[in-house]
């Protein structure tokens, strides 16, 4: 039986590179900013503003379709309502669900596009959401609030990557590979199943009014408007080379 080696016989063990600890919440600053604005506005609505001030904020900040028919004249908030409505929410469940989906789909998209392009993407898909909502309900008087339309746009963008993400050396997950041509996307079984389930859920919650914990009607039209804008418009925001829209060659590596 061999004897244990003495201290002088043991070779020193070199310390390897220190393992970097990843933060629990590794969200891009622009996504955190959107979440923060939504949270601050909601807390103001619930705990700071009077009822009269809440109504003023809702009228000036929410998107109200009938105001864009000329029936009630002109005010400067007509230019801002199609953007500010996304930061207002109707209940705790409403804002909580949107924050969860924003973290899931917004983070990899923001890491892919960068903060400025992501902010523009958020604004454009949110605008597309209210555009379709207004087209279907031009004389509607119920205010539209919530970031769901823009988040639906992020889901549409995710589908164009086939939901494929890659983590960088800094630990940040981003959608990876080129924006897939529509022909490739529609041949992906996983993506098609997601699109079908997403559409069914939106129509069911919107038309049947079934959305646990959320008061009021679900604006499924706004969700579809945002999704379509994100799905077809992503190419205008992504900086990398892209194949023709209907190319059938999958170039992912």
C-alpha positions in Angstrom: 0.0 0.0 0.0 1.5 3.3 -1.0 1.9 6.0 1.7 0.3 9.3 1.4 2.4 11.9 -0.3 4.0 14.5 1.9 3.3 18.2 1.6 6.5 18.7 -0.4 5.5 16.0 -2.9 2.0 17.4 -3.7 2.0 19.6 -6.8 0.2 22.9 -6.2 -3.2 23.1 -7.9 -3.5 26.2 -10.1 -6.7 28.2 -9.5 -8.9 28.1 -12.6 -10.7 31.1 -13.9 -13.2 32.4 -11.4 -16.7 31.3 -12.4 -18.9 34.4 -13.1 -22.2 34.4 -11.3 -25.2 35.4 -13.5 -27.7 37.8 -12.0 -31.1 36.3 -11.3 -32.8 39.0 -13.3 -30.6 39.6 -16.4 -33.0 41.9 -18.2 -32.0 44.6 -20.7 -32.2 48.1 -19.4 -34.7 49.2 -22.0 -37.1 46.3 -21.0 -36.7 47.3 -17.3 -37.5 50.9 -18.3 -40.8 49.8 -19.9 -41.6 47.7 -16.9 -40.7 50.5 -14.6 -42.9 53.1 -16.4 -45.9 50.7 -16.4 -45.4 49.9 -12.7 -45.0 53.6 -11.6 -48.1 54.6 -13.6 -50.1 51.7 -12.1 -49.1 52.6 -8.6 -50.0 56.2 -9.2 -53.4 55.2 -10.4 -54.0 52.9 -7.5 -52.5 54.8 -4.5 -51.8 58.4 -5.3 -54.2 60.0 -7.8 -57.7 61.0 -6.8 -60.7 59.5 -8.7 -61.0 62.7 -10.8 -57.3 62.7 -11.6 -57.5 59.0 -12.6 -60.3 59.8 -15.0 -58.2 62.7 -16.4 -55.2 60.4 -16.9 -57.4 57.7 -18.5 -59.0 60.2 -20.9 -55.7 61.9 -21.9 -53.5 58.7 -21.9 -55.7 55.8 -23.1 -56.7 55.2 -26.7 -60.3 56.0 -27.2 -61.4 55.3 -30.9 -64.3 57.7 -31.1 -62.0 60.7 -30.4 -60.4 60.0 -33.8 -63.6 60.5 -35.8 -63.7 64.2 -35.3 -66.9 63.9 -33.3 -65.3 65.6 -30.2 -63.0 68.1 -31.9 -59.3 68.3 -31.6 -56.8 68.2 -28.8 -53.0 67.6 -28.7 -53.4 64.3 -26.9 -54.6 62.8 -30.1 -51.0 62.5 -31.1 -49.8 60.9 -27.9 -52.7 58.5 -27.0 -51.7 55.9 -29.6 -48.4 55.5 -27.6 -49.2 56.3 -24.0 -52.0 53.8 -23.8 -49.5 51.0 -23.6 -48.3 52.2 -20.2 -51.7 52.2 -18.6 -53.2 49.0 -17.2 -56.6 48.1 -15.8 -55.8 45.7 -12.9 -52.9 44.0 -11.1 -53.5 40.8 -13.1 -53.4 42.8 -16.3 -50.0 44.5 -15.6 -48.5 41.3 -14.0 -49.3 39.1 -17.0 -47.9 41.8 -19.4 -44.7 42.1 -17.4 -44.1 38.3 -17.4 -44.6 38.1 -21.2 -42.5 41.3 -21.7 -39.6 39.7 -19.8 -40.0 36.4 -21.8 -40.2 37.9 -25.3 -38.9 41.4 -24.9 -35.6 40.5 -23.4 -34.2 38.3 -26.2 -35.6 40.7 -28.8 -34.0 43.8 -27.1 -30.7 42.0 -26.9 -30.9 41.3 -30.6 -32.1 44.7 -31.8 -30.4 47.0 -29.3 -32.2 49.6 -27.1 -33.1 52.2 -29.8 -34.4 49.8 -32.4 -36.3 47.9 -29.7 -38.0 51.1 -28.5 -39.0 51.9 -32.0 -40.3 48.4 -32.5 -42.3 48.8 -29.3 -43.8 52.1 -30.5 -44.6 50.9 -34.0 -46.2 47.6 -33.0 -48.2 49.4 -30.4 -49.4 51.9 -33.0 -50.3 49.0 -35.4 -52.4 47.6 -32.5 -54.5 50.6 -32.1 -54.8 51.1 -35.9 -56.5 47.7 -36.3 -58.6 48.3 -33.2 -59.7 51.6 -34.5 -60.4 50.2 -38.0 -62.8 47.6 -36.4 -64.3 49.9 -33.8 -64.0 53.5 -35.1 -66.9 54.8 -32.9 -66.0 52.8 -29.8 -66.0 54.8 -26.6 -64.3 52.3 -24.3 -60.7 53.2 -23.6 -58.0 50.8 -24.7 -55.0 50.3 -22.3 -52.1 47.9 -21.9 -48.9 46.9 -23.5 -50.4 43.6 -24.8 -50.4 44.8 -28.5 -46.7 45.6 -28.5 -45.9 42.4 -26.6 -47.9 40.5 -29.3 -45.6 42.2 -31.8 -42.7 40.7 -29.9 -44.3 37.3 -30.1 -44.6 37.8 -33.9 -41.0 38.7 -34.1 -40.0 35.6 -32.1 -41.8 33.4 -34.6 -39.6 34.9 -37.4 -36.6 33.5 -35.5 -38.3 30.1 -35.0 -38.1 30.9 -31.2 -34.3 30.1 -31.5 -32.2 31.9 -28.9 -28.5 31.9 -28.0 -26.8 33.0 -24.9 -23.8 35.3 -25.3 -20.6 35.2 -23.3 -22.1 37.9 -21.1 -25.0 35.6 -20.3 -27.6 37.5 -22.3 -30.1 35.5 -24.3 -30.9 36.9 -27.7 -32.8 35.6 -30.7 -30.2 34.0 -32.9 -29.7 33.4 -36.6 -31.1 35.4 -39.6 -34.8 36.5 -39.7 -36.4 33.4 -41.3 -38.3 33.8 -44.6 -42.0 33.4 -44.2 -41.9 30.3 -46.3 -39.6 28.6 -43.8 -41.5 29.9 -40.8 -44.8 28.4 -42.1 -43.1 25.0 -42.6 -42.0 24.9 -39.0 -44.4 22.7 -37.1 -43.5 24.3 -33.7 -44.1 27.8 -35.0 -47.4 26.9 -36.7 -48.7 25.2 -33.5 -47.8 28.3 -31.5 -49.5 30.6 -34.0 -52.7 28.4 -34.0 -52.8 28.2 -30.2 -52.1 31.9 -29.8 -54.9 32.8 -32.2 -57.4 30.5 -30.6 -56.6 31.9 -27.1 -57.0 35.4 -28.3 -60.2 34.8 -30.1 -61.6 32.8 -27.1 -60.7 35.4 -24.5 -61.8 38.3 -26.7 -65.0 37.0 -28.1 -66.1 34.9 -25.1 -64.7 37.3 -22.6 -62.9 34.6 -20.6 -59.8 36.0 -18.9 -59.4 35.1 -15.3 -58.4 38.0 -13.1 -58.8 40.7 -15.8 -61.7 43.0 -15.8 -63.3 44.2 -19.0 -63.1 42.9 -22.6 -59.9 41.6 -24.0 -58.9 43.6 -27.1 -58.1 40.7 -29.3 -58.0 43.0 -32.4 -55.2 45.0 -30.9 -53.3 41.8 -30.2 -53.6 40.7 -33.8 -52.6 44.1 -35.1 -49.5 44.1 -33.0 -48.6 40.5 -33.9 -49.0 41.0 -37.6 -46.9 44.2 -37.5 -44.1 42.4 -35.5 -44.3 39.3 -37.8 -44.1 41.1 -41.1 -42.2 44.3 -40.0 -39.3 42.8 -38.0 -37.1 42.9 -41.1 -37.1 46.7 -40.9 -35.6 46.7 -37.4 -33.1 43.9 -37.6 -29.6 45.0 -38.6 -28.3 41.7 -40.0 -28.4 40.2 -43.5 -31.7 38.6 -44.4 -32.8 36.3 -47.1 -35.7 37.2 -49.4 -39.1 37.0 -47.7 -40.3 33.9 -49.5 -37.0 32.1 -49.9 -37.4 28.4 -49.0 -33.7 27.8 -48.0 -33.1 27.5 -44.3 -29.7 29.1 -43.6 -29.6 28.7 -39.9 -26.3 27.5 -38.4 
